[in-house]
Amino acid sequence: MNQRELFLRHIAQTSPSPLAFEIARAEGCLLYDINGKEYLDLIGGISVANTGHRHPKVIEAIQKQLDAYLHVMVYGEFVESPQVQYAKLLTEHLPASLNSVYFTNSGAEAVEGAMKLAKRVTNRTQIIAFNNSYHGSTQGALSIMGDEYWRNAFRPLLPDILHLEYNPIAIGSFDSLSEITEQTACVIAETVQAEAGIIVPTIEWMQALRKKCTETGVLFVLDEIQAGFGRTGKLWGFEHFDIVPDILLLGKALGGGMPLGAFIADRKLMWALTENPVLGHITTFGGHPVCCSAGLAAMKALLEEEMIDGVRQKEELFKSLLIHPKIKAVRSFGLWMAVEFDSFEICKKVIDTCLSKGLMTDWFLFTPNCLRISPPLTISDEQIKKACNIILQAVQDHP
């Protein structure tokens, strides 16, 4: 059997029709299959490869850590330099109240940890999330996912979950915030809704949400698992809205291509997980030294090479080129875009044609009629022009 047949037989499948591309190597913004065919990557591992695939400084850091030690003890017991130094760098570039980092294995685990922390700190049970939100697929994260299609097959889920409309635009659109009360432990929101097709809230709504949480003693949790690390044109998405969350969720690009997540809060809040009960949250591999070394190197590269500075200009270049009667809209926030078509069928045909022409892209969970653009922030102007040309050719090919 070849690799593809073994993949289909022995790897647990997530859908009846996986892409099943056999990738041999990756570099920068490019992927190569086993036949040597080159693909320009517009997905970036779903906003993971912000600094590009296999950034030299990340590879160097991984190799250096391999020569020191791998896993040595469950998270939080030993002083491990990669964890300490990465937490230091992260908190140096965050508001003063976000000063304590709990590393996990993934973004979904960060969500779970934040939910537990909120309940522990407030001694409340209700959690409020938003329709069309995505926070992961573990049981707790699934409970707050904002789409019943994905939740229904796995009920019963966590009780006392309430979903509100995200950034409602109708008259009296702030009225739903009255649902946030002294019974609510936390409100969990994406800074920008990702799988809904890049939905950017208004500054006024986000600030009203922050204010309501403060007034009711509710912890405000922002999910920047996709929005963080320069994706929106600033290091953190919340910087666009002049707000600060009580708990920040990170993942995806946090590990520089390695698996890593984190929830970050004030030390006074995080201390609640240390007693009554002791080991209130625990993980074996969270904050793995190799993953933290990779993430630390990636964040340093992101900052030192000023990758974020060009994000807005590259966004505008994409938008200036992606104009066609069959493209209904291009919603964007930095190098993060949803190209909207009339239907999933049209979008899927465009995606398939792009793949055949060497352009890697896909769709969104809650808006399957939209094509995803979230490339490495290092993508060049020439690569953007090439990508847009392929997309427009694919659109033209399908009536």
C-alpha positions in Angstrom: 0.0 0.0 0.0 1.1 3.6 -0.7 1.1 6.3 1.9 -2.3 7.6 0.9 -3.9 4.2 1.3 -2.3 3.8 4.7 -3.5 7.2 5.7 -7.1 6.4 4.8 -6.9 3.0 6.5 -5.1 3.8 9.7 -5.4 7.5 10.4 -8.7 8.4 12.1 -10.6 10.6 9.6 -12.4 13.8 10.4 -14.5 13.9 7.2 -15.5 11.5 4.4 -13.3 13.5 2.0 -10.0 14.7 3.4 -7.7 16.7 1.1 -5.2 13.8 1.5 -2.3 15.8 -0.1 1.0 14.2 0.7 3.3 17.0 1.7 7.0 16.3 1.5 8.4 19.6 2.7 7.5 23.2 3.4 9.5 26.5 3.4 8.3 30.0 3.9 5.0 30.4 2.1 5.4 27.3 0.0 4.4 23.7 0.3 5.8 20.8 -1.9 4.1 17.5 -2.5 5.9 14.1 -3.0 6.0 14.7 -6.7 7.8 18.1 -6.2 4.7 20.2 -7.1 4.8 23.6 -5.5 1.8 25.1 -3.7 1.5 28.7 -2.5 0.0 28.4 0.9 -2.9 30.8 1.7 -3.9 28.8 4.8 -0.8 28.9 6.9 -1.9 25.8 8.9 -5.0 27.8 9.8 -3.2 30.8 11.1 -0.3 28.8 12.6 2.6 29.7 10.3 2.6 33.5 10.9 6.3 33.6 10.6 6.4 31.2 7.6 7.0 27.5 7.6 10.3 26.4 9.1 11.6 29.9 9.9 15.4 29.4 10.3 15.5 30.9 13.8 12.7 28.5 14.9 14.5 25.5 13.5 17.7 26.6 15.2 15.9 26.9 18.6 14.3 23.5 18.3 17.7 21.9 17.5 19.3 23.6 20.4 16.6 22.5 22.8 16.8 18.9 21.5 20.4 18.8 22.7 19.4 19.9 26.2 16.3 18.0 27.3 12.8 17.0 26.2 10.0 16.3 28.6 11.3 16.0 32.2 8.3 16.5 34.5 4.7 17.4 34.5 3.9 21.1 33.8 4.6 23.5 36.7 6.9 21.4 38.8 10.4 22.1 37.4 11.9 25.5 36.3 12.3 25.0 32.6 14.1 27.9 30.8 12.0 27.8 27.6 8.8 28.2 29.5 10.1 30.9 31.8 11.7 33.0 29.0 8.7 32.7 26.7 6.3 33.7 29.5 8.5 36.7 30.2 8.5 37.8 26.5 4.8 37.4 26.2 4.0 39.4 29.3 6.4 42.1 28.4 4.2 42.7 25.3 0.9 42.5 27.1 -0.9 44.9 29.5 0.2 44.8 33.1 -2.8 42.8 34.2 -2.0 39.9 31.9 1.1 38.8 33.7 0.7 35.1 34.5 0.9 32.4 31.7 -0.5 28.9 31.9 0.9 26.9 28.9 -1.2 24.1 27.5 -0.9 21.8 24.5 -3.5 23.5 22.3 -6.0 26.4 22.0 -8.9 24.1 23.0 -7.1 23.2 26.2 -6.5 26.9 26.9 -10.3 27.4 26.6 -11.0 24.6 29.0 -8.5 26.0 31.5 -10.0 29.5 31.3 -13.5 28.1 31.9 -12.3 26.3 35.0 -10.5 29.4 36.2 -13.5 31.6 35.7 -15.7 29.3 37.7 -13.1 28.9 40.5 -12.5 32.7 40.8 -16.1 33.8 40.7 -17.8 30.8 42.3 -20.5 31.1 39.6 -21.6 28.6 37.0 -23.1 30.4 34.0 -20.9 30.9 30.9 -22.0 33.2 28.1 -20.6 32.8 24.6 -21.8 33.9 21.1 -23.6 32.4 18.1 -21.3 31.4 15.3 -18.3 31.3 17.6 -15.7 28.6 17.5 -13.4 27.7 20.4 -12.4 24.1 19.8 -13.9 20.6 19.9 -13.3 19.3 23.4 -16.5 18.9 25.5 -16.3 22.2 27.3 -15.2 24.1 24.2 -17.9 22.4 22.2 -20.5 23.4 24.8 -19.8 27.1 24.1 -19.5 26.7 20.3 -22.1 28.9 18.7 -23.7 26.4 16.2 -26.2 23.7 17.1 -25.3 21.6 14.1 -21.9 20.9 15.6 -23.1 20.5 19.2 -26.2 18.4 18.8 -24.7 15.0 18.2 -22.7 15.1 21.5 -25.3 16.2 24.0 -25.6 16.4 26.9 -22.9 19.0 27.2 -22.1 21.5 29.9 -25.2 23.0 31.5 -25.8 26.7 32.2 -24.4 28.0 28.8 -26.1 30.9 27.1 -25.4 32.1 23.6 -26.0 35.7 22.6 -25.7 37.5 19.2 -22.2 38.6 18.3 -22.0 42.3 17.5 -25.7 42.8 16.7 -26.4 45.7 14.4 -30.1 46.3 15.0 -31.5 49.2 16.9 -31.0 48.5 20.6 -28.2 46.1 19.8 -26.6 46.4 23.2 -29.9 45.3 24.9 -28.7 41.6 25.0 -25.9 42.6 27.3 -28.4 42.7 30.1 -28.2 38.9 30.0 -24.8 39.3 31.7 -25.5 39.2 35.4 -24.1 38.4 38.8 -24.8 34.8 38.0 -22.3 34.8 35.1 -18.8 33.5 35.7 -17.4 34.6 32.4 -18.1 35.9 28.9 -16.0 34.2 26.2 -15.8 35.9 22.8 -13.5 35.8 19.8 -11.9 39.2 19.3 -12.8 38.7 15.6 -15.1 35.8 14.7 -13.0 33.5 12.5 -15.1 30.6 11.3 -18.1 32.8 10.8 -16.1 34.4 8.0 -14.1 37.2 9.5 -16.7 39.1 11.4 -15.2 42.3 12.9 -17.1 43.8 15.8 -17.6 47.6 16.3 -15.4 49.3 18.8 -18.6 50.5 20.6 -20.0 47.0 21.1 -16.7 45.6 22.3 -16.2 48.4 24.8 -19.8 48.0 26.0 -19.2 44.3 26.5 -16.0 45.0 28.5 -17.9 47.6 30.6 -20.8 45.2 31.4 -18.4 42.5 32.5 -16.6 44.9 34.8 -19.9 46.2 36.3 -21.2 42.7 37.1 -17.9 41.1 38.3 -17.8 38.8 35.3 -14.5 37.7 33.8 -14.1 38.8 30.2 -12.3 36.1 28.2 -11.0 37.0 24.7 -10.1 34.1 22.3 -7.2 35.3 20.2 -6.2 31.8 19.2 -6.3 32.9 15.5 -6.3 36.7 15.9 -3.0 36.9 17.9 0.6 37.4 16.8 0.1 40.0 14.1 -2.7 38.4 12.1 -4.9 41.6 12.3 -2.1 44.1 11.8 -1.4 44.6 15.5 0.4 42.1 17.8 -2.9 41.5 19.6 -6.4 41.9 18.1 -7.8 43.5 21.2 -5.5 46.5 20.7 -7.8 47.7 17.9 -10.6 48.1 20.4 -8.9 49.8 23.3 -9.9 47.1 25.7 -8.1 44.6 27.9 -9.5 41.1 28.7 -9.3 39.5 32.1 -8.2 36.2 30.5 -6.5 36.0 27.1 -6.5 32.7 25.1 -3.7 31.9 22.7 -2.8 29.0 20.4 -2.1 28.4 16.7 0.9 30.7 16.0 2.0 30.7 19.7 4.1 27.6 19.0 5.8 28.7 15.8 4.6 25.5 14.1 4.8 23.3 17.2 1.7 22.4 19.3 1.2 25.0 22.1 -1.6 26.9 23.7 -1.9 29.3 26.7 -4.4 31.2 28.9 -3.1 34.3 30.4 -4.5 36.3 33.4 -3.4 38.3 36.4 -1.4 36.3 38.9 -4.0 37.1 41.6 -6.7 35.3 39.5 -4.4 32.4 38.3 -3.5 31.6 41.9 -7.0 30.2 42.4 -5.9 27.1 40.6 -3.2 26.3 43.2 -5.3 25.4 46.2 -8.7 24.1 47.3 -8.0 21.9 45.5 -4.3 21.7 44.9 -3.4 21.0 41.3 -6.7 22.6 40.2 -5.5 22.4 36.7 -2.7 20.1 35.5 -1.2 18.9 32.3 1.7 16.5 31.6 3.0 17.9 28.3 1.7 21.5 28.4 4.5 24.0 27.8 6.7 21.3 26.4 10.3 22.7 26.3 10.7 22.1 22.5 7.4 23.8 21.8 8.2 26.8 24.0 11.6 27.1 22.4 10.0 27.2 19.0 7.4 29.7 20.0 9.9 31.9 21.7 12.0 32.0 18.6 9.0 32.6 16.4 7.8 35.6 18.5 11.3 37.1 18.6 11.5 36.8 14.8 8.0 38.3 14.4 9.1 41.3 16.4 12.7 41.7 15.3 11.9 41.3 11.6 9.0 43.7 11.9 6.7 41.3 10.1 3.5 43.0 11.4 4.4 46.3 9.8 3.5 45.1 6.3 0.2 43.4 7.1 -2.1 46.3 6.4 -0.4 47.1 3.1 -0.6 43.4 2.0 -4.3 43.3 3.0 -5.0 46.3 0.8 -3.2 44.7 -2.1 -5.3 41.5 -1.8 -8.5 43.6 -1.7 -7.5 45.8 -4.7 -7.0 42.6 -6.8 -9.8 40.4 -5.7 -12.5 42.2 -7.6 -14.9 40.2 -9.8 -18.7 40.2 -10.4 -18.9 36.7 -9.0 -17.1 37.7 -5.7 -19.9 39.0 -3.5 -17.7 40.4 -0.8 -14.2 40.3 0.7 -14.3 40.7 4.5 -10.9 41.3 6.0 -9.0 42.3 9.1 -5.3 42.3 8.4 -4.0 39.2 6.5 -7.2 37.4 7.4 -9.9 37.3 4.8 -13.1 35.7 3.7 -13.9 35.8 0.0 -17.6 35.3 -0.3 -19.5 33.5 -3.2 -23.2 32.8 -3.8 -22.9 29.2 -2.5 -20.7 26.5 -1.1 -20.9 24.7 -4.5 -19.3 27.6 -6.3 -16.8 28.2 -3.5 -15.8 24.5 -3.5 -15.3 24.5 -7.3 -13.0 27.6 -7.0 -11.0 26.0 -4.2 -10.6 22.8 -6.1 -9.4 24.7 -9.2 -7.0 26.7 -7.1 -5.5 23.5 -5.7 -5.0 22.1 -9.2 -3.2 25.3 -10.1 -0.9 25.2 -7.1 -2.7 27.4 -4.6 -3.6 26.0 -1.2 -6.8 27.4 0.4 -10.1 26.1 1.9 -13.4 27.3 3.4 -14.8 28.3 6.8 -16.9 26.0 9.2 -19.9 28.3 9.6 -19.6 30.1 6.2 -18.8 27.4 3.7 -19.5 29.7 0.8 -16.4 31.7 1.7 -12.8 31.0 0.7 -10.2 31.4 3.4 -7.1 33.6 3.2 -4.7 33.5 6.2 -1.2 33.1 4.7 2.1 33.5 6.5 2.7 37.2 7.3 5.9 36.9 5.3 4.0 36.5 2.0 5.5 38.8 -0.7 3.7 41.2 -3.0 4.5 39.0 -5.9 3.1 35.9 -4.2 -0.1 37.9 -3.4 -0.4 38.9 -7.0 0.1 35.3 -8.1 -2.5 34.0 -5.6 -5.1 36.6 -6.7 -4.5 35.8 -10.4 -5.1 32.1 -9.7 -8.3 32.8 -7.7 -9.7 35.1 -10.4 -8.9 32.5 -13.1 -10.7 29.9 -11.0 -13.7 32.2 -10.5 -13.9 32.9 -14.3 -13.7 29.2 -15.1 -16.9 28.4 -13.1 -20.2 30.0 -14.1 
